[in-house]
Every structure is written in structure tokens, then in C-alpha cells.
Amino acid sequence: MSRVINISGRQRMLSQKITKNVLLIYENPNKDNIEFYLEDLQRDLYIFERSHFNLINRNESQGISGKNSDIVIDLFEDIDPYFISLVETTKEILNLVKAGESDSDLILENIRTLILNERSFLERMDEIVFEYDNESKESITNLEILENIVFYILLLITLFILLPAGKTLRHAFIDINEGNENIKKLFYSMNGSLFLVNKKGDILSKNENAKEIMLNQDKNNINFCVNWFNVNILDIINRVIEGEMFNSIEVKVEGRDEKNISLLLSAIKGSYKNEEVVLLSAYDITAQKKAEEILRDLAIKDELTGLYNRHFLESIIKAEIERAKRYDYPLSAAIMDIDDFKKINDKWGHPIGDDVLRKAARILKENSRESDYVIRIGGEEFVVLMPHTNLEGAYILADKLRQAIEKNIHKEVGYFTSSFGVAERKVDETYFEMYNRMDDALYRAKKEGKNIVLKSGEESVLGMKSFLEWSDKWNCGEKTIDDQHEELITEIGKFINGTIDLEDSENTIYTLNKLLNLIERHFKYEEKVQREIGYKEVNAHTRIHTELLKKSYRLKELFIEGEIDFKDLLECMLHDVITGHLLKEDTKFFSYLE
């Protein structure tokens, strides 16, 4: 059992290391570095193949699985195709790199295959270890039953002999558990970071790899020597001791050079020196997460422009509509089409046409707000999805985008223009219905001369009321947070309603400072509450707060210096800080308050 777990752990580490080296080779332009990674990759691949042979060899004199159950044998057979694919794909990548094709599309395709097979390989390796563990537990349970039967028989017959014998056996068992050199060697040689801790989090033992994630070597408590980002490690330890299971949960810790490390954390209860303890095992999956991020970008990003693609829009639109319905705020969108794009392709060719698309995408992205989604849905058509924005606001933004495109000059084509159709979602309307209305508006814009923005002709839309009046639907249940949110909405409403005299610059700046102080005070209190309730994304949320404050104060400086007008400042405060954050990011931790 111990040997299987040890070799399986090494296989997990090696498969991840192989994937990591392949990605480093693909992304690294330095030839010397590539040579280093190639050597490392070849060595890991050799060990990987040898270890797999040890796992599947059923010869009792050589292998370790000669007495496997039928279930384990089937699991080994099931994992074999993924192992073979991992090895063959890696060798194919090695051959391509040696042939000088280290940045080819063929390598990227092989990397995708490698990552998918690695994930399946790791899942099945876990199944093998879990099955070994279950079968061992069954054997131990049977032994415990037999032990109890024998114990009671002997107790009745030879009570005066059994008591001292039992005491001796118990001490012997403790000595075996604490002195077995093989178990110690297994613990210290296992791949991944291993910690043996008590219920207070004090570290009783650790292996060499564990030191890699210990930023503070002077501390001997798991909560203080490792900087955990999204979990309360002491809470996990206590819950494991109480009987909960924690198998392979993803966590993040701070690594050296302030780089985050992604870990796969498991925790199991045991006893050590008559004390309840928890064994924490953490495997570094940073390379795997990076690979997943690359694949995710490939899936949701448009390859030509780098914007979100139609698949991404389809994956979020239902949630955005549900959020708008729940919190009673408007949701609008604009569809944009480059005017006479076919003529551009016909006159200058598709490469120049592609460059025009990239330039248009860049203009749309640079002139949209952080809360907006800019999406290329195909050809020369783009959609800008605008949460928290009514029809009038969407029209203003669309015209701002139209003007930005009109003012830009392409080095080959010169000036080019675009047309927009804008619509706001009606009550109980689907995205498909809203899309048809803004598409009709775009069609009319094309017919009426191009380079214009037209609204959907439909009426019955939500107004600016959502930004000016507090709605009870926005309450989270924590009174201070709700009061602060309402106060912020009220203050920003003063600007929108025109109750602030913008001609009085001194009063305008005073009111603006008051608003910024309210935001800063609210952010600090909200972070305090999130830590108290154990919100797992509190660090990420805090970073968002920091960036929003930096941006807000920078915009205030630009406004005072006359670099931007008050409308631009207000737009940022309204969409990025207030509605974009308050009605979107903040709602993610509301469930924790319950």
C-alpha cells in the first residue's frame, strides 16, 4: 500500500512536471533555456515510464501489484491508454522541438492533447490510490471485528492475564507506529508538501517539499508559516478532526517572489503519540492551472482580435439576465458593424481587412467601461453588453464608440466608419429577443446612411431610476453594509440629478472628496466583514477595492487638472465603482452572510 501510494504520488508529480516543462519550452524563446528544459523533460519521461512499469507489473517477484483485486486490475487497465498517450504526445513534442519547430501550431495542438490526457491520468491515478485505501480499510475493519471477539473471550477466561498483556500490546503498537523506519522514509520521500499537524495547527513533522511553501521558517504553526489566500486552514483541520473529508480541494498560497502557487490540498485524520492529528498533503498544480487558463482563453477569446467570442457570450448571458432581474437594474447592448467592410476586403485584401478588425476591436475595448463586455460575434460584427445601463446610457456610449472609430486612421485604408443598433432588455425578455431588436436598429442605421447609432423602436424600458433610488432587492442582510451601499447610491444620485452645482468648483471637489471617503470607508468595513465570515475570495476582493480606489483618485486628479470633463468622471464612478462593483462583485459574498 505504501509503495503504491509513493509511486503514484511520484507519477502525479512527474506528469505535472512534464506538462510544465512542455509549456516552458513552448513559451520560452531562449535557446539555452530550451536545452535545459529538454534535458529535464527527457529525464522525467524516462522515470515516468519506468515507474508505470512498476505499477502495472503483476509478477510478484518484480512488481508490486501481484495480489491486486479485480477492481484495481481494471483500474490499471483503464489508466493505460492515457499513460500511452501522455508518453507518445510528449515524444512527438520533443521531436518537433528538436526539428526546430518549437513555436508551431502542431506543438500547440499536441499540448492541448497532453493537458487533457494528463487530467484524465491524474483522476484515474487518484481512483487507484482511493481503491487501495478502501480495500485496506475493509481489511482493517475485519481485523478489528476479530480482535473484539478474541478480546471478549480472553477477557472472560483470563482477565488477570489479559490486562497486563493488553497494556504491553498497546505500548508495542505505539512503538511500531512511531518507530517504523519505512513509514518515516515514506513520509519524508513523498512528493508534494506534507505536514503532520495537531488540532491547533502546530506542525509535528513535515517533509522537505513542505519547506518550499513555508515563507516564515521561524513559525511552527501551519496558519502562520504559510500564507493561505482563500481558505481558513485551522477551520479545515478542526472539521477533519470532527469527521469531515477533504479530498483534493484547490487552494492558493503565496510563494516566493510574491508569486501565487495553486495547490491541490487533501486532509486526513489520524493519531500520533496519543494525540489526534491531521495529515495535510498539498500538490503543486500551478503549471496545470496555467495550462487550463491558456485553454480557457482559447475557448472564450477570439483568436484574431483577442476580444471575447460568441461562445463566451452564450456562457454568461443567462446569468447576466438573471442578475438584472434579481437586483432590478437595466441591461442593454449594442451591436456594431463596420461600414462597407466587404469593399475593404475586396480592395486591400483579407490581411488588411483583418488588421482593420483588430484596430476596431482595440478602439472598442479602450473606449468601453470596465463593467462592459466587448465581444466579436463573427465577421465584422461586434456586440457590447452593458450591465447597469439603460437605453439612453447605452446610446450615449455607442455614439462615443462610433466617434472614436470615425476619428481613427488606418495606415492603409485611411478613415473607416461603423454603425450601431442599441436596445435595452424589456421585462421577461430573452437575449435572443433583445438581439433581434438591436439588429433591426442596426439594419435601419445602415439604410439611413451608415456611421450612425439608432435605438430600438420598442418602448417600455427601465429608466435611470435604478441608479437614483435605493432598492430593497440590493440588501444583503448586514445592516451596516446595506446602509453604506444606500448612502453611496444616494450621493452619486446627487450628481446625476443635478443637485450639485458644477459651476461651483470648490463645492464640487468637496462633494467628490466626500464620496471618495465614503467609498474608502465602505471598502475597509466590507473587507473586515468578509474576513470575519470566512469569505474565501477576500484577498481577491481586497485587490479589486485597491485598484478601484487608485483609479478613482487618479480620475479626480485628472478632473482637477482639466484633463477630463465631469461626465467621464461620473461615468467611471457610476459604472465601475458603484453599480459595476456593488451590484456584481459584492453579491458574490452575500450567500456567506446567510
Order of alpha helices (4+ residues) and beta strands (2+ residues): alpha-alpha-alpha-alpha-alpha-alpha-beta-beta-alpha-alpha-beta-beta-beta-alpha-beta-alpha-beta-alpha-alpha-beta-beta-alpha-beta-beta-beta-alpha-beta-alpha-alpha-alpha-alpha-alpha-alpha
